Amino acid sequence: MFNLRLRQAETAFAEGRLSEAARLVEQQGVRDHREGQLLLTKIVAAFVERGREHLDAGRFDQATADCEEARKLGGDQSSAAELFGEITAAERVVQKKAVRTQQVEAEVGREIARGELDLGARILSRLEEGNSSAGSVVGRINDQLVVSRERVDAATARARREVDAGHTRESVIAILDLQKLSPSHPELVDLIDQVTSPVVSQLWFEVGAARLDRVEALIASVRPLIDFDPELTEVCRAIDSAGAVNSLLDASRFNDAYLQIRKLAPLLGNVAWLNELADKAKQAADLAVEIRSSPLSLLGSSVGHAPTNRAASPSANMPRFVGSPPQASLPPELLPQQLILQIDGVGSALLLRQAKVSIGATGRAGSCNVTLTGFSGSGSLTIERAAGRYRLLAENNEEVAVNERRCQEKSLADGDSVRIGKRCRFKFRRPTADVPSAVLELSGTRLSRPDIRSVVLFDETLVIGPGQSSHLTAGNLEQPLILFVRDGVFHVRSGLPNRAQRFAADGSPQGAKPLMLDTPVEIGGTRVTIVPYNV
């Protein structure tokens, strides 16, 4: 009986039926015999050899099954253990390639959605070079790239056709469609310039000819392109400011109108009619002062009436001005967007009023609001404020890390540490949720002015004081200083008043001093100055 089973096992082994041979050789009496043990060793070696063939062919399940059979039979375990290690390593490599393929597919998909087709193709080529098993994915993405290129080419041809034909409205629509498909298309700048340049020239002509009634229709024809053309943006802002001057004239605030016209005149090319209007506004303001200072002003309000209890009147002790108020306000759009805040005992800080701030390397002052030494990466970094929250965007810069984790987009919270490259760092601080302003505290980097160590992302209010809830720390202050904007004028106040004490009956900030540009103000024993920042 023993010889029969052994011969059956040998026959099954010879014919390559390893599982059957293994079952027969493990039966009672066969495994314990010397010939049975020799056959068992051959079967284990055959399982290992066949498992390695499966492994080389990428059939990991079959390779694992043969390896388990060899390990279960016993015998020479070293070869089975070695095969098991090779299978595990191969599976790990395949898993990494699969993960990398998924990451690249997602990354290329994002670039296709953003219209960056060339960048997407370059990323895909890196996948092709390092992963020959990703052929189906590469083919599918290539098909997407082809379709996207065809759409972009069609949109480009349409935009070029409308621009060449001089159809302004149709050109604007076609350019916007192209911009949605490919925001960085190389022809966009030229197409936009060809549409907006004639309109800008006509706007300046109409302004110089004092025909402002015609500018609204001109601006409306290219309004969707305003944000894409700096010169168009400039002239539109200037014309909007002219509307604010007209409102002051309607309200008979001639002195305020005169001051704003003086600010506005350089923005509108110092046209003759605007300078004449400034002279007339000044004359009207002077006449208003003379009228209000006539002998009639010497008469008390109680003449011809029964005396009243003046102390009981809530407005009895309110200050009275002759003519316009002593400090003229500027509309917010005429206030500089970038300023230097200088505070005794604190130092200097760069104050940025815009909601979207771009940060880049030194030498890119023309395209970035803030330029820092040690800034790494090909693209810039943007911090955007919306609805009281701040978001960091670094889509074209792979050197950005927040709290030592690389990222391209993140909502910022108080205390977040941002690193660009190896040395350029800053900490994002928003010490109190009640005040939307935030501060970037520089570390390992600096601006072109080495005395500035902080960048203030200013949103109407800033706290300077000794406590942890202050944006800028000043240990020499007993009471915090509050910097804020009201009616287009910076003000500074010492201390934190309650809500009922913030404004006087005439609407002016109570207990606060106006802070005019290039004019130091001393409050709370500290001198504060704000000056324009020129990069």
C-alpha positions as CSV (number, residue, x, y, z in Angstrom):
1,M,0.0,0.0,0.0
2,F,2.9,2.4,0.8
3,N,4.6,1.7,-2.5
4,L,1.4,2.4,-4.4
5,R,0.8,5.8,-2.7
6,L,4.5,6.8,-3.3
7,R,4.3,5.8,-6.9
8,Q,1.0,7.7,-7.4
9,A,2.7,10.8,-5.8
10,E,5.8,10.4,-8.0
11,T,3.5,10.1,-11.1
12,A,1.5,13.2,-10.2
13,F,4.7,15.2,-9.6
14,A,6.2,14.1,-12.9
15,E,3.0,15.2,-14.7
16,G,3.1,18.6,-13.0
17,R,0.1,18.0,-10.8
18,L,1.8,19.5,-7.7
19,S,-1.2,20.0,-5.5
20,E,-2.2,16.3,-6.0
21,A,1.3,15.1,-5.4
22,A,1.5,17.2,-2.2
23,R,-1.8,15.7,-0.9
24,L,-0.5,12.1,-1.6
25,V,2.9,12.6,-0.1
26,E,1.4,13.9,3.1
27,Q,-0.6,10.7,3.8
28,Q,0.4,8.5,6.7
29,G,3.4,6.4,6.1
30,V,4.6,8.2,2.9
31,R,5.9,11.4,4.5
32,D,7.9,9.5,7.2
33,H,9.7,7.3,4.6
34,R,13.1,8.5,3.3
35,E,11.9,8.3,-0.4
36,G,8.7,10.2,0.6
37,Q,10.8,13.0,2.2
38,L,13.0,13.3,-0.9
39,L,9.9,13.6,-3.0
40,L,8.5,16.2,-0.6
41,T,11.6,18.3,-1.0
42,K,11.3,18.1,-4.8
43,I,7.6,19.2,-4.6
44,V,8.5,22.2,-2.3
45,A,11.2,23.3,-4.8
46,A,8.7,22.9,-7.7
47,F,6.1,25.1,-5.9
48,V,8.7,27.7,-5.3
49,E,9.9,27.6,-8.9
50,R,6.4,27.9,-10.3
51,G,5.6,30.7,-7.8
52,R,8.5,32.7,-9.0
53,E,7.3,32.2,-12.6
54,H,3.9,33.6,-11.6
55,L,5.7,36.5,-9.8
56,D,7.8,37.4,-12.9
57,A,4.6,37.4,-15.0
58,G,2.8,39.7,-12.5
59,R,0.4,37.1,-11.3
60,F,0.7,37.9,-7.6
61,D,-2.3,35.8,-6.4
62,Q,-1.1,32.6,-8.0
63,A,2.5,33.3,-6.8
64,T,1.2,33.8,-3.3
65,A,-0.8,30.5,-3.4
66,D,2.2,28.4,-4.5
67,C,4.4,30.1,-1.8
68,E,1.8,29.2,0.8
69,E,1.7,25.5,-0.4
70,A,5.5,25.3,-0.2
71,R,5.5,26.8,3.3
72,K,2.8,24.5,4.5
73,L,4.6,21.4,3.3
74,G,7.7,22.2,5.2
75,G,11.0,21.0,3.9
76,D,13.5,23.7,2.8
77,Q,11.7,26.8,4.2
78,S,14.5,29.3,3.2
79,S,13.5,29.3,-0.5
80,A,9.8,29.7,0.3
81,A,10.6,32.5,2.7
82,E,12.7,34.2,0.1
83,L,9.9,33.9,-2.5
84,F,7.4,35.4,0.0
85,G,9.7,38.4,0.5
86,E,10.0,39.0,-3.2
87,I,6.2,38.8,-3.6
88,T,5.6,41.3,-0.8
89,A,8.2,43.7,-2.3
90,A,6.7,43.4,-5.8
91,E,3.2,44.1,-4.5
92,R,4.4,47.2,-2.6
93,V,6.0,48.5,-5.8
94,V,2.8,48.0,-7.8
95,Q,0.8,49.7,-5.1
96,K,3.1,52.7,-5.1
97,K,2.8,52.9,-8.9
98,A,-0.9,52.7,-8.6
99,V,-1.1,55.5,-6.1
100,R,1.3,57.6,-8.1
101,T,-0.8,57.0,-11.2
102,Q,-4.0,58.2,-9.3
103,Q,-2.2,61.3,-8.1
104,V,-0.9,62.2,-11.5
105,E,-4.3,61.5,-13.0
106,A,-5.9,63.9,-10.5
107,E,-3.1,66.5,-11.0
108,V,-3.4,66.4,-14.7
109,G,-7.2,66.6,-14.4
110,R,-6.9,69.8,-12.3
111,E,-4.5,71.4,-14.9
112,I,-6.9,70.5,-17.7
113,A,-9.8,72.1,-15.8
114,R,-7.7,75.2,-15.3
115,G,-6.8,75.3,-19.0
116,E,-3.1,74.6,-18.4
117,L,-2.9,71.9,-21.1
118,D,0.9,72.2,-21.7
119,L,1.6,71.8,-18.0
120,G,-0.8,68.8,-17.9
121,A,1.0,67.2,-20.8
122,R,4.4,67.7,-19.1
123,I,3.1,66.1,-15.9
124,L,1.7,63.2,-17.9
125,S,5.0,62.6,-19.7
126,R,6.7,62.1,-16.3
127,L,4.2,59.3,-15.6
128,E,4.9,57.7,-18.9
129,E,8.6,57.7,-18.3
130,G,8.4,56.1,-14.9
131,N,5.4,53.7,-15.1
132,S,5.0,51.5,-18.2
133,S,2.0,49.8,-16.6
134,A,-0.2,53.0,-16.7
135,G,-0.9,52.8,-20.4
136,S,-4.7,52.8,-20.2
137,V,-4.6,55.8,-17.9
138,V,-2.2,57.7,-20.1
139,G,-4.3,57.0,-23.1
140,R,-7.5,58.2,-21.5
141,I,-5.9,61.4,-20.3
142,N,-4.3,62.0,-23.7
143,D,-7.8,61.8,-25.2
144,Q,-9.0,64.4,-22.7
145,L,-6.0,66.7,-23.6
146,V,-6.8,66.4,-27.3
147,V,-10.5,67.3,-26.7
148,S,-9.5,70.2,-24.5
149,R,-7.0,71.5,-27.0
150,E,-9.6,71.4,-29.7
151,R,-12.0,73.4,-27.5
152,V,-9.3,76.0,-26.7
153,D,-8.2,76.3,-30.3
154,A,-11.8,76.8,-31.4
155,A,-12.3,79.5,-28.7
156,T,-9.1,81.2,-29.7
157,A,-10.1,81.3,-33.4
158,R,-13.5,82.7,-32.5
159,A,-12.0,85.4,-30.2
160,R,-9.4,86.4,-32.9
161,R,-12.1,86.5,-35.5
162,E,-14.4,88.9,-33.5
163,V,-11.5,91.1,-32.5
164,D,-10.2,91.5,-36.0
165,A,-13.8,92.3,-37.1
166,G,-14.0,95.1,-34.5
167,H,-17.1,93.7,-32.8
168,T,-16.6,94.9,-29.3
169,R,-19.5,93.1,-27.5
170,E,-18.9,89.8,-29.3
171,S,-15.1,90.1,-28.7
172,V,-15.6,90.5,-25.0
173,I,-17.9,87.4,-24.8
174,A,-15.4,85.4,-26.9
175,I,-12.4,86.5,-24.8
176,L,-14.2,85.6,-21.5
177,D,-15.0,82.2,-23.0
178,L,-11.4,81.7,-23.9
179,Q,-10.3,82.9,-20.4
180,K,-12.5,80.3,-18.7
181,L,-11.0,77.5,-20.8
182,S,-7.4,78.7,-20.6
183,P,-6.7,81.4,-18.0
184,S,-3.1,81.7,-19.0
185,H,-3.5,81.4,-22.7
186,P,-0.6,83.3,-24.4
187,E,-2.9,85.2,-26.8
188,L,-5.2,86.5,-24.0
189,V,-3.2,89.6,-23.2
190,D,-2.9,90.7,-26.8
191,L,-6.6,90.1,-27.5
192,I,-7.7,92.0,-24.4
193,D,-5.3,94.9,-25.3
194,Q,-6.7,95.1,-28.8
195,V,-10.3,95.5,-27.4
196,T,-9.6,97.8,-24.4
197,S,-7.0,100.1,-25.9
198,P,-9.3,101.9,-28.3
199,V,-11.9,102.2,-25.5
200,V,-9.3,103.6,-23.0
201,S,-8.2,106.2,-25.6
202,Q,-11.8,107.2,-26.3
203,L,-12.4,107.5,-22.5
204,W,-9.4,109.9,-22.0
205,F,-10.6,111.9,-25.0
206,E,-14.1,112.3,-23.6
207,V,-12.8,113.2,-20.2
208,G,-10.5,115.8,-21.7
209,A,-13.5,117.2,-23.7
210,A,-15.7,117.3,-20.5
211,R,-18.2,114.9,-22.1
212,L,-18.5,112.6,-19.1
213,D,-22.1,111.7,-20.1
214,R,-20.5,109.5,-22.8
215,V,-18.1,107.5,-20.6
216,E,-20.7,105.3,-18.9
217,A,-21.6,103.6,-22.2
218,L,-18.0,103.2,-23.1
219,I,-17.1,101.6,-19.8
220,A,-20.2,99.3,-20.0
221,S,-19.0,97.9,-23.3
222,V,-15.8,96.5,-21.8
223,R,-16.8,96.2,-18.1
224,P,-16.1,92.4,-17.9
225,L,-12.5,93.1,-18.9
226,I,-11.7,95.8,-16.4
227,D,-9.9,93.5,-14.0
228,F,-7.6,92.3,-16.9
229,D,-6.4,95.7,-18.0
230,P,-4.5,97.9,-15.5
231,E,-4.9,101.1,-17.5
232,L,-8.7,100.5,-17.9
233,T,-8.9,99.8,-14.2
234,E,-7.1,103.1,-13.4
235,V,-9.3,105.3,-15.6
236,C,-12.5,103.6,-14.3
237,R,-11.5,104.2,-10.7
238,A,-10.7,107.8,-11.4
239,I,-14.1,108.3,-13.1
240,D,-15.8,106.7,-10.1
241,S,-14.0,109.1,-7.8
242,A,-15.3,112.0,-9.9
243,G,-18.8,110.8,-9.1
244,A,-17.9,111.0,-5.4
245,V,-16.8,114.7,-5.9
246,N,-20.1,115.4,-7.6
247,S,-22.0,114.1,-4.5
248,L,-20.0,116.5,-2.3
249,L,-20.9,119.4,-4.5
250,D,-24.6,118.4,-4.4
251,A,-24.3,118.4,-0.6
252,S,-22.6,121.9,-0.7
253,R,-19.5,120.5,1.0
254,F,-17.3,122.7,-1.2
255,N,-14.1,122.5,0.9
256,D,-14.2,118.7,0.9
257,A,-14.9,118.8,-2.8
258,Y,-12.0,121.1,-3.4
259,L,-9.6,118.8,-1.5
260,Q,-10.7,115.8,-3.4
261,I,-10.5,117.5,-6.8
262,R,-6.9,118.3,-6.0
263,K,-6.3,114.6,-5.4
264,L,-8.3,113.6,-8.4
265,A,-6.8,116.0,-11.0
266,P,-3.5,114.1,-11.5
267,L,-5.5,110.9,-12.0
268,L,-7.5,112.5,-14.8
269,G,-4.5,114.1,-16.5
270,N,-4.9,117.6,-15.0
271,V,-7.6,118.5,-17.6
272,A,-8.4,122.2,-17.7
273,W,-12.0,122.0,-16.8
274,L,-11.3,120.1,-13.6
275,N,-8.7,122.6,-12.5
276,E,-11.3,125.4,-13.2
277,L,-13.8,123.4,-11.1
278,A,-11.3,123.2,-8.2
279,D,-10.9,127.0,-8.3
280,K,-14.6,127.5,-8.2
281,A,-15.1,125.0,-5.4
282,K,-12.4,126.8,-3.4
283,Q,-14.2,130.1,-4.0
284,A,-17.5,128.6,-3.0
285,A,-15.9,127.3,0.3
286,D,-14.4,130.7,1.1
287,L,-17.7,132.4,0.4
288,A,-19.5,129.9,2.7
289,V,-17.1,130.8,5.5
290,E,-17.7,134.6,4.9
291,I,-21.4,134.1,4.9
292,R,-21.4,132.1,8.1
293,S,-19.1,134.6,9.7
294,S,-21.4,137.6,8.9
295,P,-22.6,139.9,11.7
296,L,-25.8,137.8,11.9
297,S,-23.7,135.0,13.4
298,L,-23.1,137.2,16.5
299,L,-26.8,137.0,17.4
300,G,-27.6,134.3,20.0
301,S,-30.3,131.8,19.3
302,S,-32.4,133.1,22.2
303,V,-32.9,136.6,20.8
304,G,-36.6,137.4,20.6
305,H,-37.5,134.2,22.5
306,A,-37.9,133.2,26.1
307,P,-34.6,132.1,27.7
308,T,-34.1,128.3,27.9
309,N,-32.1,126.1,30.2
310,R,-29.0,125.7,27.9
311,A,-27.5,123.1,30.3
312,A,-30.5,120.9,29.7
313,S,-29.9,120.7,26.0
314,P,-27.9,117.6,25.0
315,S,-26.3,119.6,22.1
316,A,-25.3,122.6,24.2
317,N,-21.7,121.5,24.6
318,M,-21.2,120.1,21.1
319,P,-18.4,121.7,19.1
320,R,-19.5,124.0,16.3
321,F,-17.5,124.6,13.1
322,V,-17.6,127.5,10.7
323,G,-17.6,126.2,7.1
324,S,-16.5,122.7,6.4
325,P,-15.1,120.4,9.1
326,P,-11.3,120.9,9.7
327,Q,-10.3,117.5,8.4
328,A,-11.4,116.5,4.9
329,S,-12.0,112.9,4.1
330,L,-11.0,110.9,1.1
331,P,-13.1,108.3,-0.6
332,P,-11.7,104.8,0.2
333,E,-10.6,104.3,-3.4
334,L,-8.3,107.4,-3.2
335,L,-6.5,106.2,-0.1
336,P,-3.3,104.4,-1.0
337,Q,-3.5,100.6,-0.9
338,Q,0.0,100.2,0.5
339,L,1.3,102.3,3.4
340,I,4.0,102.3,6.1
341,L,2.7,102.5,9.7
342,Q,5.4,104.0,12.0
343,I,4.8,103.8,15.8
344,D,7.3,104.9,18.5
345,G,8.4,102.0,20.6
346,V,7.0,99.5,18.0
347,G,8.8,100.2,14.8
348,S,7.5,100.1,11.2
349,A,5.0,97.8,9.6
350,L,3.8,97.5,6.0
351,L,0.0,98.0,5.9
352,L,-1.9,96.6,2.9
353,R,-5.5,97.5,2.4
354,Q,-6.4,95.3,-0.5
355,A,-8.3,92.0,0.1
356,K,-6.0,90.0,-2.2
357,V,-2.2,90.2,-1.6
358,S,0.4,88.5,-3.7
359,I,3.8,87.6,-2.3
360,G,6.9,86.8,-4.4
361,A,10.6,86.9,-4.7
362,T,12.7,90.1,-4.6
363,G,12.9,91.6,-8.0
364,R,9.2,90.9,-8.8
365,A,7.9,94.2,-7.4
366,G,6.0,94.9,-10.6
367,S,3.8,91.8,-10.2
368,C,3.7,91.3,-6.4
369,N,2.5,93.4,-3.5
370,V,5.1,92.0,-1.2
371,T,8.6,90.9,-2.2
372,L,10.7,88.8,0.2
373,T,14.3,87.7,0.2
374,G,14.8,83.9,0.2
375,F,11.5,83.3,-1.5
376,S,11.6,80.0,-3.5
377,G,9.6,78.5,-6.3
378,S,8.5,79.6,-9.7
379,G,5.1,81.1,-8.9
380,S,3.9,83.6,-6.4
381,L,1.9,83.1,-3.2
382,T,-1.5,84.7,-2.7
383,I,-3.4,85.4,0.5
384,E,-7.0,86.3,-0.1
385,R,-9.5,87.7,2.4
386,A,-13.2,87.0,1.9
387,A,-16.1,87.1,4.4
388,G,-13.6,87.7,7.3
389,R,-11.6,84.6,6.5
390,Y,-8.1,84.2,4.9
391,R,-7.1,81.6,2.4
392,L,-3.6,80.8,1.1
393,L,-3.3,79.9,-2.6
394,A,0.0,78.6,-4.1
395,E,-1.1,76.6,-7.1
396,N,2.1,77.3,-9.1
397,N,4.6,77.0,-6.3
398,E,5.6,73.6,-4.9
399,E,7.9,75.0,-2.3
400,V,5.0,76.3,0.1
401,A,4.4,74.5,3.4
402,V,1.9,75.4,6.1
403,N,2.9,74.0,9.5
404,E,5.6,72.0,7.7
405,R,3.0,70.2,5.5
406,R,3.2,71.0,1.7
407,C,0.1,72.4,0.3
408,Q,-1.2,74.6,-2.5
409,E,-4.4,75.8,-0.9
410,K,-5.4,76.2,2.8
411,S,-7.6,78.3,5.1
412,L,-5.3,80.1,7.5
413,A,-5.8,80.2,11.3
414,D,-4.1,82.2,14.0
415,G,-0.6,80.9,14.7
416,D,-0.1,79.0,11.3
417,S,3.5,78.9,10.2
418,V,4.1,79.4,6.5
419,R,7.4,78.4,4.9
420,I,8.5,79.0,1.3
421,G,11.6,77.1,0.5
422,K,14.2,76.7,3.2
423,R,14.6,80.1,4.7
424,C,11.6,82.3,3.9
425,R,9.1,82.0,6.7
426,F,6.3,84.0,8.3
427,K,3.7,83.4,11.0
428,F,0.0,84.3,10.3
429,R,-1.6,86.0,13.3
430,R,-5.2,87.0,13.7
431,P,-5.3,87.5,17.5
432,T,-9.0,88.3,17.8
433,A,-12.0,87.1,15.8
434,D,-13.8,90.4,16.3
435,V,-11.3,92.3,14.2
436,P,-10.8,90.9,10.6
437,S,-7.3,92.4,10.2
438,A,-4.3,90.0,10.3
439,V,-0.5,90.2,10.6
440,L,2.3,88.3,8.9
441,E,5.3,88.2,11.2
442,L,8.4,87.7,9.1
443,S,11.2,85.3,10.1
444,G,14.3,84.3,8.1
445,T,13.3,86.8,5.4
446,R,12.8,90.5,5.0
447,L,11.4,93.2,2.7
448,S,13.5,95.6,0.7
449,R,13.3,97.8,3.8
450,P,15.0,95.9,6.6
451,D,13.3,98.0,9.3
452,I,9.9,96.4,8.4
453,R,9.4,93.1,10.2
454,S,5.6,92.8,10.0
455,V,3.0,92.9,7.2
456,V,-0.5,94.0,8.2
457,L,-3.4,92.7,6.2
458,F,-5.6,95.7,7.1
459,D,-9.4,95.5,7.1
460,E,-10.8,98.8,8.6
461,T,-9.4,98.3,12.2
462,L,-6.1,97.5,13.8
463,V,-5.2,97.0,17.5
464,I,-1.7,98.1,18.8
465,G,-1.1,97.3,22.5
466,P,0.6,95.3,25.2
467,G,-1.8,92.3,25.3
468,Q,-2.0,89.1,23.4
469,S,-5.1,90.3,21.6
470,S,-3.1,93.1,19.8
471,H,-2.1,92.8,16.2
472,L,1.1,94.8,16.9
473,T,2.8,94.4,20.3
474,A,3.8,97.6,22.2
475,G,4.9,96.9,25.7
476,N,5.3,100.6,26.5
477,L,1.5,101.4,26.2
478,E,-0.8,101.3,29.1
479,Q,-3.9,101.5,26.9
480,P,-4.2,99.9,23.4
481,L,-4.2,102.2,20.4
482,I,-7.0,101.5,17.8
483,L,-6.3,102.4,14.2
484,F,-9.4,102.6,12.0
485,V,-10.8,104.2,8.9
486,R,-14.0,106.3,8.9
487,D,-15.3,108.1,5.9
488,G,-12.1,107.7,4.0
489,V,-9.8,109.0,6.8
490,F,-7.5,107.1,9.1
491,H,-8.1,107.7,12.8
492,V,-6.3,106.6,15.9
493,R,-7.9,106.3,19.4
494,S,-6.4,105.5,22.8
495,G,-8.3,102.8,24.7
496,L,-11.3,100.7,23.9
497,P,-14.6,102.7,24.3
498,N,-17.9,101.0,24.7
499,R,-20.3,101.0,21.7
500,A,-22.3,104.0,22.9
501,Q,-19.1,106.2,23.1
502,R,-17.7,105.5,19.7
503,F,-19.2,108.4,17.7
504,A,-20.3,111.9,18.6
505,A,-23.8,113.3,17.7
506,D,-22.5,114.7,14.4
507,G,-21.2,111.3,13.3
508,S,-17.5,112.0,13.9
509,P,-15.3,109.5,15.8
510,Q,-15.4,110.4,19.5
511,G,-12.0,110.6,21.3
512,A,-10.1,109.8,18.2
513,K,-7.6,111.9,16.2
514,P,-7.5,112.0,12.4
515,L,-4.3,110.6,11.0
516,M,-3.4,112.3,7.8
517,L,-0.7,111.1,5.4
518,D,2.9,112.2,6.3
519,T,1.6,114.0,9.4
520,P,2.7,112.6,12.8
521,V,0.0,112.4,15.6
522,E,0.8,112.0,19.3
523,I,-1.8,110.1,21.3
524,G,-1.5,108.3,24.6
525,G,2.2,109.4,24.9
526,T,3.0,107.7,21.6
527,R,3.7,109.2,18.2
528,V,2.0,107.5,15.2
529,T,2.7,108.3,11.5
530,I,1.4,106.8,8.3
531,V,3.1,107.4,5.0
532,P,2.6,106.0,1.5
533,Y,4.8,102.9,0.6
534,N,6.7,103.1,-2.6
535,V,8.2,99.8,-3.7
